[in-house]
């Protein structure tokens, strides 16, 4: 078992953990956001907001790290798939990191919001709504890259014999459903059922795959 393999398993679990923690501190990875309510929350506890952003940035950096360790550990089985997942998941992480510069602007809006009245407050709420909308769009695009990258290494795992083939095939099904659901969402934002199902399957896949790479692979 190589260091890169162990690190890959670790990053699968670490990404899930930091994502959950960032949500506990108020960051919402996906879903509709009430700009008025969110600005009030940030205004009351800006430190909590800052911690949530730091945690999600760590998660984004870990995505890039995962892409690299997976490439080092397993690209020899299929260099083309290795390049696809490395570019796709690195791109996913970089896009989301770049968006956080815009998302951080909510902190400044929240400071102004606490002392604003009437028309000014409405303008700040509209600005916050615009930031949330941009975040949602960028996240959806980043998840298309996620789906492509996950499909690429799932195919590799299904055909290489590195892990039980069923894990790789499960990942193939999950990534296709997730990507399809994401595409449907981009066209029809009110239709989220397929995306939610794909997301649940992806979560199970990454937990199992991460554990196998950490503890069972020879």
N, C-alpha and C positions, 0 to 999 in steps of 0.2 A: 504494500500500500504506500503510495507516494504522498509527500507533503501536499502537493497540489490537489490530490483527491480528497484528503482530509479537509483541506481548506474549502474546497467546493461544497462538501457536505455541511460544513460549519456555516458558510455564507447563506445557503438555502434557509437554514433555521434562523440565522441572525437577521436576515432581511425580514422574515415574518415577525420576529420579536420586536424589532425596532419600529416596524409599521404599526403593530398593535400598541406599543408604548406611545408613539406619536399621536395616535387617535385618543388614547387615554388623557393626553394633555390638551386635547381640543382640535387637533388637526383632523380634517375629514378627507380621506383619500378620494372618495367618490360619493356623489349624490348631490341633491339640491341643497343650496345653502341660503339661509335667511340673512341677507346682508345686515339688516337692522339689528337682529339678535346677535350676530357674530361680532359686529363692531362694539356692541355693549359688553360682550364677554371680554374682548381684547382690552377694552378701556379699563375694565375692572381689575384685570390680572394680566398685564402685558408680559410679565416674566413667564407665565405659563405658555403664552403664545410663542415666545422666543425659544423655550425649551422644545416645544413641539416641532418647530422649524429645524432646530439643530438635529433632533432625532430623525426627521424625515430626510434631511440632507445626508446623514450617516447611512440611511437606508439606500439612497440613490447611489452613493459612492460604493456601497457594498454590492450593488447590482453590477457595476462596472468591474469590480474586483472578481465577482463570480464569473463573469464572462471570460476574463483573462485566465483564471485558474482552471476553468473547464477546458479552455482552448489548450493550455499547456498540458493538461492531464490526458485529454482524449482526442485531440485533433488528428493524431496519427491514425486513428481508425477511419476517418473520412475528412480530409483537409478542406474540401469544399463546404461541407456542413459546418465544420469548425469556423471557417471564415464567416459564414452566414450568421451563426449564432453570436459570434464575437462582435461583428459590426452592428447587428440588430440590437442586442442587449446593451452594448456600450452606448449606442445612439439613444436608446430609451432612457438610460441614466442621465446622459448629458442634457437631453431636452428638458427633463424634469428639474435638473439642477438650475438650468438657465431660467426656467419659469419662476423659481423661488425668489429671484430678484424682484419680479413684479408682485408676487404674493406678499413679500415682506412689506410692501407699500401699505398694507392694511394696518400696520402698526402706526404709521403716521396719520392715516385717516381716523383711526380710533382715538388718537390724542386730540385731534380737532373736534371729533364727534362729541366728546365729553362736555365741551363748552359751547357747542353749536345750538342754534335754535331755528325752528321753522324752515325757511327755504334753504339755508346753508346745510342743515341737517339732511334734508331730502337730497341735496346734491352729493353729499358725502355717501349716503346710502346707495345712490345710483353709481357712484364711482366704485364702491365696494362690490356691487352687483356685477359690474363690468370685469373686475379682477377675478371674481369667482367663475364667471362665464368663460373667460380666457383660460383659466386653470382647467376647467372641465374639458374644453376642446383640446388643449395640449395633452391632458392625461389620456384622452381617448386615442389620440394619434400615437402617443408613446406606447399604448397598449397593443396597437397593431404591430409595432416593432417587437414588443414582448412576445406576442403570439408567434411571430415568425421565428424568433430566436428559440423559443421553447419547443416549437415544432421541429426545428433543426436538430437540437440535441436529443429530443425524444426519439426521432428516427434513428439517430446514431445508437442510442441505448437499446432500442428495439432490435437492432440488427447486428450489434457487435458482440453480444454475449457478456459484456462487462457487468451488467446487472440482469436479474431475471427479465426475460423479454416482456412479460406482462406489465412491468413497471413502465417500460418504454412505450408500449402500445396504449396504456392508460394515458400517458402524457400526450400522445398523438391525438387521441380522441378529445382530451381536455383542451388542448391548445387550439384545435380546429373549432370546437364549440365556443371557446372564449373569443377567438378572432371573429367568428361569424356573428356572435352576439354583439361584439364591439362595432362591427360594420353596420349592423342593423340599428344600433343606437345612434350612430352618426347620421343616419338617414331619418330615423324616427326616434327622437330622444325619449319619447314616452314608453317605448318598448324595451324593457330591460330584463325580461325573464330569461332569455337564452344567455345573456351576458352573466347574470347572477348565477345560473347553473354552472356555466363554464368556470366562473371564478371559484365556486366551491370545489369543483373537481380539480382545478389547478392547485388550490391550497392543499388538498389531500395528496396530490401527486408530489408536490415539493416537500411536504413533511416526510413522506415515505422515502423518496429518492435521497433527500438529505440524510436521513437516518441510515439508509443502506450504505451511502458513500462514507459515512462516519464510522460505522461499526461492523459492517458485514463484508465489504468488498475485499477480495484477496489481493 
